[in-house]
Amino acid sequence: MWIDLVDAIASLAKLVDEENDRLTMPINHPDLPGIVAAKSRLAGQVEAETARLAREDPDWLATLDPDDRGKVTALIETLLRRLSINANLLDRRIRLCDDLMGAIAAEAQRLTGARSTVYGVRGTLRLNENPAPISVNGQF
């Protein structure tokens, strides 16, 4: 029944909203992996319910009465807006982490002087800049 889909979409929208709230804060939240796992499960449930409804009746949304169709449509639009915000927040976090790792690697290379010079066959010099070894401790 389409009510199961509506419940799953509403739960997913609420969970995405909670994740967005945590992603806007500058601190790391220990419950974020649990939220991501629950979000993945709910996304799978939404996909499964959508596939089941489409298999049983390809025109299931059109057969709903206008009030119910409007509720489902509004709920899907709300979810899509929240997912768009979520994608932007995650993209910003990933770019920030990439920039931070790049700055750490550049500083480590500057401090260690991980450079070497290689003589070529014809007496040419070639400067190699070896990447500085960096390890990240995932526990804080």
Residue pairs with C-beta under 8 A, 6 or more apart in sequence:
2 53
2 60
2 64
2 68
2 72
4 49
5 46
5 49
5 50
5 53
5 72
6 71
6 72
6 75
8 42
8 45
8 46
8 49
9 46
9 72
9 75
9 76
9 79
10 75
11 42
12 39
12 42
12 43
12 46
12 79
13 75
13 78
13 79
13 82
15 35
15 38
15 39
15 42
16 39
16 79
16 82
16 83
16 86
17 82
18 35
19 32
19 35
19 36
19 39
19 86
20 82
20 85
20 86
20 89
22 29
22 31
22 32
22 35
23 86
23 89
23 90
23 93
24 89
28 140
53 60
54 60
57 63
61 69
61 72
62 69
64 72
101 134
101 136
104 134
105 131
105 132
105 134
108 114
108 132
108 133
108 134
109 115
109 129
109 130
109 131
109 132
111 132
112 132
114 129
114 130
114 131
114 132
115 127
115 128
115 129
115 130
116 127
116 128
116 130
117 125
117 126
117 127
117 128
118 125
118 126
118 128
119 125
119 126
120 126
